[in-house]
Amino acid sequence: MALFRSRTATGAGILATVLLVVIFGNQIFTEWVDRHSDGSTVWGFFLRMLAWPRWWISPRDGTGDAARDLLASDLRALLVILFVALVLSVAARTVAGGGGAFVVGWAALIFGAALAAFTTAFIVSDPTMLGALNAAAGASGYGLFVGWIVGIAVAAGRKAD
């Protein structure tokens, strides 16, 4: 029975992460956010955070750098989901529920996003170690400000049992 509970909490967290990446990371939404939101307002800041794990269908132009950036962005979006799934599959079993499940879900997105950004920073054009560290720092901000959504999903998935 405990194994079933951890799968439910893990599944809820993965589903929330997939929905965040698919809905708010697609090219249509991210281009809309770039054009219509002001990063100096709270709402604009949150919209830009939601749009962080961007994935694209086509490169911005025909250059090799654009193709590498496209590959890095798409891979980063997939790795966010994969790393969150890994963290949740390991940590969700040890949490009884409630606030602990919420924190585990929240932390899973922080760590998953940072690891995905660090890993894919070496694919983009002109990669550097400092660039990878800055990418991981920015991605952990995404997890910090958006991860509560995954935390709520994990806590709700844990409670459903």
N, C-alpha and C positions, 0 to 999 in steps of 0.2 A: 504494500500500500504506500510506503514512503517513496518508492521509486516512481509510482504514478504521480504523486504530488509534485515531485521535483520536475517531472516532465511537463506537467501543466503550467507551473510557474515559468519554466524555461521557454515553453512554447508561447506563452503570453508575451514574454519579453522579446522573443524573436519576432513575433508577429507585429508588435508595436514598432520595433526597429525597422522592419521591412516596410511598413506603412509610412514611417517618417521619411525613409530614403526614397521610396517610390513617389510619394505624393509631393514632397517638398524639395526633392533634389533633381527633378526632371528639368529638361532644358526650357520648357515653356514657363514654368513657375520661376526658375532662377532668372531668366531674362526679364520677366515682369518685375520681379523684386529689384533688380538692378536699375530698371528704368523708373519705377514708381515709388520707391521707398527712400526715405532720407535716413541715413545711418546715424544722424545726430539726434534722433528721437528714440524713445523707448520702443515704440512699435516697430520702427524701421530697423532698429538693432535686433529685435527678436526675429523679425522676418528674415534678416540676413543670416542670423544664426541657424534658423530652420533650413535655409537653403545651402548650408555648407557642404554636405557630401554630394556635390554636383555630379551628375552623370549626363553625358551627351550622346546623341545619336550620330552626329556627324562632326568632323573637325571644323574649326573656325575658318580655316583656309587650306590650301593644298600643300603646305610645307611639311617637312618631316617633324619639325618642332610641334606643330599643331597636332599631328598624329600621335606623338609621344605624350602630349598633354591630355589628349582624349583617352588614351590607354590608361594613363595614371589616374585620371578622374573616375573612369568607369571601374577600374580595379579597386580604387579606394572605397567607392560605394559598396562594392561586394565584400571587401575585407572588413568594413565596419560591421556588417551583418554577421560575417563569420566569426570575428573576434568577440562580439557580444554573445553570440551563441556559445562559444567556448567558455567564456567567463561564467555565463549563467549555468551551463551544464555542470561545471565544477562547483560553483559556490551555492547554487540554489538548493542543493541537497542538504546543506548544513544549517540552513536558516529555518526556524520554526514558523515564521510568518510575521505579519504586521509590519512594524517599523524596520525590522531587520531585512525583510524581503524588499521593502521599498529602497533601502540604502544599497542593497546588493544590485538591484536593477539599475539604479542611478549610477553607481560606480562602474557597472559593466559598460555603460555607454561612454563614460569618461575614458576608461582604459582602452576600450575597443576602438574608439575614434582616434585616440592618440597613437596607438600602435599602427592603425591603418595609414594614418598620415605620415608617420615616420617611415614605414615600409615603402610606400609609393613615392616618397620624395626623391628617391634615387632614380626614378624612371623619367621624370620631367627633364626638359632641356636645361642644360647647365646645372646639374645637381651638386650640392655641397653638404657637408655635415651640418654646418650652421643652418642651412636652409631646411634640412630634415628636422632639426631640433625646433626651429621656429614653426614648422608645419605641425609638429606634435603639440606644441604649446597652444597654437590656435585651435587645434582639433579638441584638445581637452576643454577648452572654453565652450565648444559646441556641446560636449557631454555635460558640462556643468549647468548650462542654461536650458538644455533640452532634455537631459537625462531623467528629470523628474517624471516625464511622460512614461518612459520605460519602467521607472520605479513603481509608478502606480499600477501599470499593467502586471508587473511581477507580483506585487502585493495582492492584487485582485485575483490573479491566477492561483496564488497560494491559498487565499481565502475560499476559493470555489470548491476546494476539496472537503 
